[in-house]
Structure formats: structure tokens, C-alpha cells
Amino acid sequence: MITATKIFTAFDIFKALCIGADVCNSARGMMLALGCIQALKCDTNKCPTGVTSNDPASMRGLVVSDEWERVKNYQSETLREFTELFAAAGCSDLSELNRSLINKRIIDDVKTYEDWYPTVKQGSYIKSEA
């Protein structure tokens, strides 16, 4: 399973892997590291920072030779922080990640994801024809 929804921080990656994702894609974090200011003009070719524009005048503000290092640093720090979370959870293999490692508070009740959303046994949704 591939997830890309609201993956921005190391914890977002950790949580997604714990609840069953196999791969996490992060566009938003990379875009912000590149200089996106979320002007919501991506589809207009009028991006004020030039990140999502094909207009040469708009693209002048996007200097890839300067910006690449911010993207690299963002990715490096995100992976370092993920490794810290992974180790803090006592895991040594990705197969050890599961929903019992993530807590969720609803009003004043704190439980693990496994408690709030129990794992469904494989084949449970398949209706028997017998």
C-alpha cells in the first residue's frame, strides 16, 4: 500500500508505516523545502515562487542550484528523525511496526490505534458462497 496523504514529518511516516503502509510519498514537504508558499495557484501557471510554473518570468525566482540543498537537508533530517522514532519504539526491523505503537486521544481517553481500530483478520471481508 502506498500513501501520500499529508505525509510531512517523520512522525507522519512512522504512523503510516505502523498502520499498514508499505511506501510513503511526500510531495508537500519537498515543495515547501523547495520554496513553495502554498499560494494555491499551482494550476494557473502563476506560482509566485516559480515552483509550479512553466512561465519563464515566474521561474526566475526558482534557482535550482541554490534550492537543492534545502530539499536534501529536509529529506536527511526527516529520515534521521524517523530513525530516532523507530529506535525509541524499540524496533530493529520494519516488520515490527504495528498500530499498537501509535496512541490516539479522543476527548480524555488515550488508547493505541490497535484499541481504537482493531486489526481485521485476513479474509474477514470475503463472503462465503456456501
Backbone as JSON Lines, residues from 0, in Angstrom:
{"i":0,"aa":"M","n":[0.84,-1.15,0.0],"ca":[0.0,0.0,0.0],"c":[0.9,1.24,0.0]}
{"i":1,"aa":"I","n":[0.58,2.17,-0.87],"ca":[1.34,3.41,-0.98],"c":[0.47,4.54,-0.44]}
{"i":2,"aa":"T","n":[1.04,5.37,0.43],"ca":[0.3,6.51,0.95],"c":[1.05,7.79,0.62]}
{"i":3,"aa":"A","n":[0.29,8.84,0.39],"ca":[0.89,10.14,0.09],"c":[0.1,11.26,0.75]}
{"i":4,"aa":"T","n":[-0.94,10.93,1.47],"ca":[-1.81,11.93,2.06],"c":[-1.21,12.5,3.34]}
{"i":5,"aa":"K","n":[-0.92,13.78,3.33],"ca":[-0.43,14.51,4.5],"c":[0.8,13.88,5.14]}
{"i":6,"aa":"I","n":[1.69,13.37,4.32],"ca":[2.97,12.87,4.82],"c":[3.94,14.05,4.78]}
{"i":7,"aa":"F","n":[4.3,14.54,5.97],"ca":[5.11,15.76,6.04],"c":[6.27,15.61,7.01]}
{"i":8,"aa":"T","n":[6.05,14.95,8.13],"ca":[7.07,14.82,9.16],"c":[7.49,13.36,9.33]}
{"i":9,"aa":"A","n":[8.53,13.16,10.12],"ca":[8.98,11.8,10.42],"c":[7.88,11.02,11.14]}
{"i":10,"aa":"F","n":[7.13,11.71,12.01],"ca":[6.05,11.01,12.71],"c":[4.95,10.59,11.73]}
{"i":11,"aa":"D","n":[4.68,11.41,10.73],"ca":[3.67,11.03,9.72],"c":[4.08,9.74,9.02]}
{"i":12,"aa":"I","n":[5.37,9.63,8.7],"ca":[5.88,8.41,8.06],"c":[5.77,7.23,9.02]}
{"i":13,"aa":"F","n":[6.2,7.44,10.26],"ca":[6.14,6.39,11.28],"c":[4.71,5.89,11.46]}
{"i":14,"aa":"K","n":[3.77,6.82,11.6],"ca":[2.37,6.45,11.8],"c":[1.83,5.68,10.59]}
{"i":15,"aa":"A","n":[2.12,6.17,9.39],"ca":[1.62,5.5,8.18],"c":[2.15,4.08,8.07]}
{"i":16,"aa":"L","n":[3.44,3.89,8.37],"ca":[4.01,2.54,8.32],"c":[3.42,1.65,9.4]}
{"i":17,"aa":"C","n":[3.15,2.23,10.57],"ca":[2.56,1.45,11.66],"c":[1.15,0.97,11.34]}
{"i":18,"aa":"I","n":[0.4,1.76,10.58],"ca":[-0.97,1.36,10.3],"c":[-1.11,0.61,8.98]}
{"i":19,"aa":"G","n":[0.04,0.29,8.36],"ca":[-0.02,-0.63,7.23],"c":[0.54,-0.18,5.91]}
{"i":20,"aa":"A","n":[1.02,1.04,5.79],"ca":[1.59,1.49,4.51],"c":[2.91,0.77,4.24]}
{"i":21,"aa":"D","n":[3.16,0.49,2.99],"ca":[4.43,-0.1,2.59],"c":[5.4,0.97,2.09]}
{"i":22,"aa":"V","n":[4.84,2.04,1.53],"ca":[5.63,3.14,0.96],"c":[4.94,4.44,1.31]}
{"i":23,"aa":"C","n":[5.73,5.47,1.63],"ca":[5.2,6.81,1.9],"c":[5.8,7.8,0.91]}
{"i":24,"aa":"N","n":[4.94,8.53,0.21],"ca":[5.38,9.58,-0.69],"c":[5.07,10.92,-0.05]}
{"i":25,"aa":"S","n":[6.0,11.86,-0.15],"ca":[5.78,13.18,0.43],"c":[6.06,14.25,-0.6]}
{"i":26,"aa":"A","n":[5.01,14.86,-1.11],"ca":[5.18,15.97,-2.05],"c":[5.19,17.29,-1.31]}
{"i":27,"aa":"R","n":[4.3,17.45,-0.36],"ca":[4.15,18.73,0.34],"c":[5.44,19.17,1.02]}
{"i":28,"aa":"G","n":[6.08,18.29,1.74],"ca":[7.31,18.63,2.43],"c":[8.4,19.05,1.46]}
{"i":29,"aa":"M","n":[8.52,18.32,0.37],"ca":[9.53,18.65,-0.63],"c":[9.23,20.0,-1.29]}
{"i":30,"aa":"M","n":[7.95,20.23,-1.57],"ca":[7.56,21.51,-2.19],"c":[7.88,22.68,-1.26]}
{"i":31,"aa":"L","n":[7.58,22.54,0.03],"ca":[7.87,23.61,0.97],"c":[9.38,23.82,1.11]}
{"i":32,"aa":"A","n":[10.13,22.73,1.12],"ca":[11.58,22.85,1.21],"c":[12.14,23.55,-0.03]}
{"i":33,"aa":"L","n":[11.48,23.37,-1.14],"ca":[11.91,23.98,-2.4],"c":[11.57,25.47,-2.47]}
{"i":34,"aa":"G","n":[10.62,25.9,-1.63],"ca":[10.27,27.32,-1.62],"c":[8.8,27.61,-1.83]}
{"i":35,"aa":"C","n":[7.97,26.58,-1.93],"ca":[6.53,26.78,-2.1],"c":[5.97,27.55,-0.89]}
{"i":36,"aa":"I","n":[5.1,28.52,-1.17],"ca":[4.47,29.29,-0.09],"c":[2.98,28.98,0.0]}
{"i":37,"aa":"Q","n":[2.54,27.94,-0.68],"ca":[1.15,27.5,-0.69],"c":[0.2,28.64,-1.08]}
{"i":38,"aa":"A","n":[0.51,29.28,-2.18],"ca":[-0.33,30.37,-2.69],"c":[-1.57,29.84,-3.4]}
{"i":39,"aa":"L","n":[-1.66,28.53,-3.55],"ca":[-2.82,27.86,-4.17],"c":[-3.04,28.32,-5.61]}
{"i":40,"aa":"K","n":[-1.95,28.53,-6.32],"ca":[-2.04,28.93,-7.73],"c":[-1.33,27.91,-8.62]}
{"i":41,"aa":"C","n":[-1.17,26.7,-8.13],"ca":[-0.42,25.66,-8.83],"c":[-0.98,25.38,-10.22]}
{"i":42,"aa":"D","n":[-2.29,25.41,-10.36],"ca":[-2.92,25.06,-11.63],"c":[-3.1,26.25,-12.57]}
{"i":43,"aa":"T","n":[-2.59,27.41,-12.2],"ca":[-2.8,28.61,-13.0],"c":[-1.57,29.05,-13.79]}
{"i":44,"aa":"N","n":[-0.44,28.39,-13.55],"ca":[0.84,28.77,-14.14],"c":[1.29,30.16,-13.67]}
{"i":45,"aa":"K","n":[0.77,30.58,-12.53],"ca":[1.11,31.88,-11.95],"c":[1.7,31.73,-10.55]}
{"i":46,"aa":"C","n":[2.42,30.65,-10.29],"ca":[3.03,30.4,-8.99],"c":[4.0,31.54,-8.68]}
{"i":47,"aa":"P","n":[3.8,32.27,-7.58],"ca":[4.67,33.4,-7.29],"c":[6.12,33.03,-7.0]}
{"i":48,"aa":"T","n":[6.38,31.79,-6.62],"ca":[7.75,31.39,-6.35],"c":[8.38,30.65,-7.53]}
{"i":49,"aa":"G","n":[7.56,30.3,-8.53],"ca":[8.07,29.6,-9.7],"c":[8.16,28.1,-9.54]}
{"i":50,"aa":"V","n":[7.8,27.58,-8.38],"ca":[7.93,26.14,-8.12],"c":[7.04,25.32,-9.06]}
{"i":51,"aa":"T","n":[5.82,25.78,-9.33],"ca":[4.9,25.01,-10.18],"c":[4.56,25.75,-11.46]}
{"i":52,"aa":"S","n":[5.45,26.58,-11.94],"ca":[5.17,27.38,-13.12],"c":[6.06,26.99,-14.29]}
{"i":53,"aa":"N","n":[5.52,27.13,-15.49],"ca":[6.3,26.96,-16.71],"c":[6.61,28.32,-17.33]}
{"i":54,"aa":"D","n":[6.13,29.36,-16.71],"ca":[6.34,30.71,-17.2],"c":[7.77,31.15,-16.86]}
{"i":55,"aa":"P","n":[8.58,31.45,-17.87],"ca":[9.98,31.83,-17.61],"c":[10.11,33.01,-16.64]}
{"i":56,"aa":"A","n":[9.2,33.95,-16.69],"ca":[9.28,35.1,-15.78],"c":[9.06,34.66,-14.33]}
{"i":57,"aa":"S","n":[8.11,33.74,-14.11],"ca":[7.83,33.25,-12.76],"c":[8.96,32.34,-12.26]}
{"i":58,"aa":"M","n":[9.55,31.61,-13.18],"ca":[10.58,30.64,-12.81],"c":[11.91,31.29,-12.41]}
{"i":59,"aa":"R","n":[12.07,32.58,-12.66],"ca":[13.33,33.25,-12.3],"c":[13.62,33.15,-10.81]}
{"i":60,"aa":"G","n":[12.56,33.11,-9.99],"ca":[12.75,33.02,-8.55],"c":[13.19,31.65,-8.06]}
{"i":61,"aa":"L","n":[13.07,30.65,-8.91],"ca":[13.44,29.29,-8.54],"c":[14.83,28.99,-9.09]}
{"i":62,"aa":"V","n":[15.81,29.05,-8.24],"ca":[17.19,28.8,-8.64],"c":[17.58,27.42,-8.08]}
{"i":63,"aa":"V","n":[17.47,26.42,-8.94],"ca":[17.68,25.04,-8.52],"c":[19.07,24.84,-7.93]}
{"i":64,"aa":"S","n":[20.06,25.51,-8.46],"ca":[21.42,25.34,-7.95],"c":[21.55,25.82,-6.5]}
{"i":65,"aa":"D","n":[20.61,26.68,-6.06],"ca":[20.6,27.13,-4.67],"c":[19.63,26.33,-3.8]}
{"i":66,"aa":"E","n":[18.52,25.92,-4.38],"ca":[17.44,25.3,-3.62],"c":[17.65,23.82,-3.33]}
{"i":67,"aa":"W","n":[18.44,23.12,-4.14],"ca":[18.56,21.67,-3.98],"c":[19.04,21.29,-2.58]}
{"i":68,"aa":"E","n":[19.89,22.11,-2.01],"ca":[20.45,21.76,-0.7],"c":[19.38,21.8,0.4]}
{"i":69,"aa":"R","n":[18.42,22.71,0.3],"ca":[17.34,22.74,1.29],"c":[16.49,21.48,1.21]}
{"i":70,"aa":"V","n":[16.23,21.01,-0.01],"ca":[15.45,19.78,-0.19],"c":[16.23,18.6,0.37]}
{"i":71,"aa":"K","n":[17.52,18.54,0.08],"ca":[18.37,17.45,0.61],"c":[18.38,17.47,2.12]}
{"i":72,"aa":"N","n":[18.53,18.65,2.72],"ca":[18.56,18.76,4.18],"c":[17.23,18.35,4.8]}
{"i":73,"aa":"Y","n":[16.13,18.76,4.17],"ca":[14.8,18.37,4.67],"c":[14.68,16.84,4.68]}
{"i":74,"aa":"Q","n":[15.04,16.22,3.57],"ca":[14.93,14.76,3.47],"c":[15.85,14.07,4.47]}
{"i":75,"aa":"S","n":[17.08,14.54,4.59],"ca":[18.03,13.94,5.53],"c":[17.54,14.03,6.96]}
{"i":76,"aa":"E","n":[17.05,15.2,7.36],"ca":[16.55,15.39,8.73],"c":[15.29,14.57,8.99]}
{"i":77,"aa":"T","n":[14.42,14.47,8.0],"ca":[13.21,13.67,8.16],"c":[13.57,12.21,8.39]}
{"i":78,"aa":"L","n":[14.51,11.69,7.62],"ca":[14.93,10.3,7.8],"c":[15.65,10.09,9.13]}
{"i":79,"aa":"R","n":[16.46,11.06,9.54],"ca":[17.14,10.96,10.84],"c":[16.12,10.91,11.97]}
{"i":80,"aa":"E","n":[15.11,11.79,11.9],"ca":[14.07,11.82,12.93],"c":[13.25,10.54,12.92]}
{"i":81,"aa":"F","n":[12.98,10.0,11.73],"ca":[12.26,8.73,11.65],"c":[13.06,7.63,12.34]}
{"i":82,"aa":"T","n":[14.36,7.61,12.1],"ca":[15.22,6.6,12.72],"c":[15.19,6.71,14.24]}
{"i":83,"aa":"E","n":[15.15,7.95,14.75],"ca":[15.06,8.14,16.2],"c":[13.74,7.61,16.74]}
{"i":84,"aa":"L","n":[12.63,7.89,16.06],"ca":[11.33,7.36,16.5],"c":[11.32,5.83,16.46]}
{"i":85,"aa":"F","n":[11.86,5.3,15.38],"ca":[11.93,3.85,15.19],"c":[12.69,3.2,16.34]}
{"i":86,"aa":"A","n":[13.84,3.77,16.68],"ca":[14.65,3.23,17.77],"c":[13.96,3.43,19.12]}
{"i":87,"aa":"A","n":[13.33,4.58,19.32],"ca":[12.64,4.85,20.59],"c":[11.48,3.89,20.8]}
{"i":88,"aa":"A","n":[10.91,3.39,19.72],"ca":[9.81,2.42,19.82],"c":[10.34,1.02,20.12]}
{"i":89,"aa":"G","n":[11.66,0.87,20.14],"ca":[12.25,-0.43,20.44],"c":[12.27,-1.37,19.26]}
{"i":90,"aa":"C","n":[12.18,-0.83,18.07],"ca":[12.14,-1.67,16.87],"c":[13.53,-1.81,16.25]}
{"i":91,"aa":"S","n":[13.77,-2.96,15.66],"ca":[15.02,-3.17,14.94],"c":[14.77,-3.61,13.51]}
{"i":92,"aa":"D","n":[13.5,-3.82,13.18],"ca":[13.12,-4.24,11.83],"c":[11.78,-3.6,11.48]}
{"i":93,"aa":"L","n":[11.61,-3.19,10.23],"ca":[10.36,-2.53,9.83],"c":[9.13,-3.42,10.05]}
{"i":94,"aa":"S","n":[9.31,-4.72,10.02],"ca":[8.18,-5.63,10.23],"c":[7.62,-5.54,11.65]}
{"i":95,"aa":"E","n":[8.36,-4.91,12.56],"ca":[7.9,-4.76,13.95],"c":[6.95,-3.58,14.14]}
{"i":96,"aa":"L","n":[6.84,-2.74,13.12],"ca":[5.93,-1.59,13.23],"c":[4.49,-2.07,13.15]}
{"i":97,"aa":"N","n":[3.68,-1.64,14.09],"ca":[2.27,-2.01,14.1],"c":[1.46,-0.93,14.8]}
{"i":98,"aa":"R","n":[0.16,-1.0,14.7],"ca":[-0.71,0.06,15.21],"c":[-0.74,0.17,16.73]}
{"i":99,"aa":"S","n":[-0.17,-0.78,17.43],"ca":[-0.12,-0.66,18.89],"c":[0.96,0.33,19.35]}
{"i":100,"aa":"L","n":[1.82,0.77,18.43],"ca":[2.87,1.74,18.77],"c":[2.4,3.19,18.68]}
{"i":101,"aa":"I","n":[1.21,3.41,18.17],"ca":[0.68,4.76,17.99],"c":[-0.49,4.97,18.94]}
{"i":102,"aa":"N","n":[-0.44,6.04,19.72],"ca":[-1.54,6.37,20.63],"c":[-2.4,7.48,20.05]}
{"i":103,"aa":"K","n":[-3.69,7.43,20.37],"ca":[-4.61,8.45,19.92],"c":[-5.51,8.83,21.09]}
{"i":104,"aa":"R","n":[-5.68,10.14,21.26],"ca":[-6.55,10.63,22.33],"c":[-7.86,11.09,21.72]}
{"i":105,"aa":"I","n":[-8.96,10.59,22.24],"ca":[-10.29,11.06,21.87],"c":[-10.92,11.54,23.18]}
{"i":106,"aa":"I","n":[-11.14,12.85,23.24],"ca":[-11.57,13.56,24.44],"c":[-10.54,13.29,25.54]}
{"i":107,"aa":"D","n":[-10.87,12.54,26.58],"ca":[-9.9,12.27,27.65],"c":[-9.44,10.82,27.66]}
{"i":108,"aa":"D","n":[-9.78,10.09,26.63],"ca":[-9.46,8.67,26.56],"c":[-8.29,8.43,25.6]}
{"i":109,"aa":"V","n":[-7.17,7.93,26.11],"ca":[-5.99,7.65,25.29],"c":[-5.86,6.14,25.14]}
{"i":110,"aa":"K","n":[-5.85,5.69,23.89],"ca":[-5.68,4.27,23.58],"c":[-4.78,4.15,22.36]}
{"i":111,"aa":"T","n":[-4.3,2.94,22.13],"ca":[-3.49,2.72,20.93],"c":[-4.42,2.62,19.71]}
{"i":112,"aa":"Y","n":[-3.83,2.78,18.55],"ca":[-4.61,2.6,17.32],"c":[-5.19,1.19,17.26]}
{"i":113,"aa":"E","n":[-4.46,0.22,17.79],"ca":[-4.98,-1.15,17.8],"c":[-6.26,-1.24,18.63]}
{"i":114,"aa":"D","n":[-6.33,-0.48,19.73],"ca":[-7.54,-0.48,20.56],"c":[-8.69,0.24,19.86]}
{"i":115,"aa":"W","n":[-8.39,1.4,19.26],"ca":[-9.44,2.17,18.59],"c":[-9.9,1.51,17.29]}
{"i":116,"aa":"Y","n":[-8.93,0.99,16.54],"ca":[-9.21,0.39,15.22],"c":[-8.58,-0.99,15.15]}
{"i":117,"aa":"P","n":[-9.23,-2.01,15.72],"ca":[-8.63,-3.35,15.78],"c":[-8.3,-3.9,14.39]}
{"i":118,"aa":"T","n":[-7.22,-4.64,14.32],"ca":[-6.81,-5.27,13.07],"c":[-7.88,-6.27,12.64]}
{"i":119,"aa":"V","n":[-8.22,-6.22,11.37],"ca":[-9.21,-7.13,10.81],"c":[-8.45,-8.34,10.26]}
{"i":120,"aa":"K","n":[-8.9,-9.52,10.62],"ca":[-8.22,-10.74,10.19],"c":[-8.33,-10.87,8.67]}
{"i":121,"aa":"Q","n":[-7.25,-11.36,8.07],"ca":[-7.23,-11.56,6.63],"c":[-8.36,-12.46,6.19]}
{"i":122,"aa":"G","n":[-9.08,-12.07,5.17],"ca":[-10.19,-12.85,4.64],"c":[-11.52,-12.56,5.3]}
{"i":123,"aa":"S","n":[-11.56,-11.7,6.29],"ca":[-12.8,-11.42,7.02],"c":[-13.88,-10.79,6.16]}
{"i":124,"aa":"Y","n":[-13.49,-10.09,5.12],"ca":[-14.48,-9.41,4.28],"c":[-14.92,-10.24,3.09]}
{"i":125,"aa":"I","n":[-14.35,-11.41,2.98],"ca":[-14.73,-12.27,1.86],"c":[-15.94,-13.09,2.27]}
{"i":126,"aa":"K","n":[-17.0,-12.94,1.51],"ca":[-18.25,-13.62,1.82],"c":[-18.2,-15.05,1.3]}
{"i":127,"aa":"S","n":[-18.57,-15.98,2.16],"ca":[-18.58,-17.38,1.78],"c":[-19.8,-17.66,0.9]}
{"i":128,"aa":"E","n":[-19.61,-18.43,-0.14],"ca":[-20.7,-18.78,-1.07],"c":[-21.48,-20.0,-0.58]}
{"i":129,"aa":"A","n":[-21.04,-20.63,0.48],"ca":[-21.67,-21.88,0.95],"c":[-23.02,-21.68,1.57]}
